[in-house]
Amino acid sequence: MNDRFNAAARREAGTGIIDLVGVLDGDSAAALTEAYAAAAPEADRILLNFEPMTFMNSSGIALVVELLARARVEGRAVHAAGLSDHYRHIFEITRLSDFMTIHGDMASAVA
Amino acid sequence: MTTWTQTLRRRITRRAPDDAADPQPDSGQLGDAEAVAVEIDPNDPILTYFQSAPGPVELDTLELDSTAVRDLRAAGVALVVPLISSGELIGTLNLGPRLSEQGYSTDDRRLLDSLAAQAAPALRVAQLVREQEAEARERQKMEQELQVAQLIQQHFLPTTLPQPPGWSIEAHYRPARAVGGDFYDVVERPDGRIAFAIGDVTDKGVPAAMVMAATRSLLRSAGREELGPGGVLAQVNDLLHGDIPSRMFVTCLYGILDPRSGALRFANAGHNLPFLQTDDGADELRATGMPLGLMPGMNYVEVEHTMAPGQLLLLHSDGVTEAHAPDRAMFGTPRLHDVVAGGSNERGGMLGRVLSELERFTGIGWEQEDDITLMSLRWEGEPAASIAAERTFPSRRGIEREALAWVAEAVSGTALEPARAENLKTAVAEAVMNAVEHGNGGDETLPVEVRVERRADELVVAITDRGGGRTIPITETPDLEAKLRGDQTPRGWGLFLIQSLVDAVRESSDESRHTVELVLRTDGGDNR
């Protein structure tokens, strides 16, 4: 159960990609902030890759909300890819999906 | 053998002194005839004598110590011609003295003898015809009575029974051919409680049916007043007394059940005791009192009992316990006790079980002796929770993931749809997080207990922390726009997720503990 979170930032064309790996919860705040800082410059859209994410709780959702708020202030679009059916359902009931573009998987998100 | 009554028509001949020699009676003057009944006791020796007599019997010379002979003589009978058919004495031809005042001659006797030989079979045929006609009339009368009694009885039995949520109330009534006067009733009161009655009127047929109808109406009427079961029976007893035929009375058990709490209160007027099916068998619930209609001013003790979920109350009439096997053995109360204790948890199972045991006992072709009435009240909403699994977790940060993995394992055998299982896992994780952070204040020494229970149509995960006296706030849907604008904290999703992902959330707390129950309905809930 100790799959600690780590967030890796990379860039493809104008997209800053953040790979969310492991458990996204309250302990992930620092790593996520750091990854955003690395991915955001010169990117007009941020793509969150949920494929390697194993678990997310309400604190993790709060971090996503925080990131989304910041990106909106900075005029960056936020996309998400690789959500499992369950988390996609959670993005729907929380209405996060109304404020970000959801892709089925990474391949279609970067195409 | 019936009492012999002979009606003799004796001629009184008023003789004027001048026509004393006229031997002819005046056939037109029937008013002269006087009927005299002579009763012959079935044990009178004269009957045996007539039966074996070779011909007409002269009473004057008969030496027999017989009341009948004396009576016949007194009635003016001189000669008796026995009428024998198939060796059986079926009547007599009684003759007074000859009007010529001479004795009966040998020719007379021969003539009478041959007359008797021809008259007897004819008389027998006539008797048989009359008997059969009378029997047919009696049968028809009984058949009509039976129909009337059945009609009355059926009219006064409920066609549908109230079914309070979580309860199954069922009844079975099977009339005996002669209709024995059983009745039952179940009524939902305006306060939501259920009043029920089962009773038996002594006697059968139309009179019993009438009393049954009256009793049921009086019970219903008394049940509308603010009376307990004892008060209802006392009132009905006073009203019935004096109105019902003597030697007739009514046994009745009357109860009031609160289906929400299982609180049961009943009183008994001499009826068969009810059985309560429990986890480890069956208990006879005792309450005694005089049957209704025998004596006024009776008191009926009320007995209280609290039924638990999963329990069943069985009421019955004596047509069940007093049913006989071909060898005359009686079904009996102990046998009924065993059937109830043996239990049947299927819906409607108990009545079917009792009836099939009864059928097995009485054998095929059993002529039912009395009405059979059965009623069952079963609380099936929350049958005793069968705890599937229970585990205690320390109040450690991140422990919710261990808890959800354990819950996932615990519910893996419940055939929960994968999506619903995922929803449940997330809800469990959130509830455990709340328990750790808010309930136990992050104190690692305090436990979080997680219990998975399978109930009738629910899967429940209960999470208990040591934050007694706490209640979870009413959850509003978080305002995402406000959060994105920075007007609200981005946090605050936990309770919303819990409530969105399961079918129901229940919470309870005492001084030291707080429990949240996450409920998924297994009969198809909203959160698919």
Contacts between the chains, C-beta under 8 A, distances in Angstrom:
chain1	res1	chain2	res2	distance
A	1	B	398	7.3
A	1	B	401	5.3
A	1	B	402	5.9
A	1	B	405	7.4
A	23	B	398	7.9
A	23	B	401	7.0
A	25	B	398	7.3
A	27	B	397	7.8
A	27	B	398	7.6
A	55	B	401	6.1
A	55	B	429	7.9
A	57	B	400	6.8
A	57	B	426	7.5
A	57	B	429	5.6
A	57	B	430	6.5
A	57	B	433	6.5
A	57	B	494	7.9
A	58	B	430	5.7
A	58	B	433	7.4
A	58	B	491	7.4
A	58	B	492	7.9
A	58	B	493	3.9
A	58	B	494	4.2
A	58	B	497	5.7
A	59	B	433	7.9
A	59	B	491	7.1
A	61	B	493	4.8
A	61	B	497	7.8
A	62	B	489	7.7
A	62	B	490	4.4
A	62	B	491	4.3
A	62	B	492	7.6
A	62	B	493	6.4
A	63	B	490	7.5
A	65	B	480	7.2
A	65	B	483	5.3
A	65	B	484	6.9
A	65	B	490	3.9
A	66	B	490	4.4
A	68	B	484	6.2
A	69	B	483	6.8
A	69	B	484	4.6
A	69	B	485	7.4
A	69	B	486	6.0
A	69	B	490	6.7
A	72	B	484	6.1
A	73	B	486	8.0
A	85	B	419	6.7
A	85	B	422	7.8
A	86	B	419	6.8
A	86	B	422	3.9
A	86	B	423	7.2
A	86	B	426	7.2
A	89	B	419	7.4
A	89	B	423	7.6
A	90	B	426	7.0
A	90	B	497	7.0
A	93	B	497	7.8
A	93	B	500	4.9
A	94	B	478	7.3
A	94	B	480	6.8
A	94	B	493	6.5
A	94	B	496	7.6
A	94	B	497	7.8
A	95	B	480	5.0
A	96	B	480	7.1
A	98	B	480	7.6
A	99	B	480	7.1
A	99	B	484	6.6
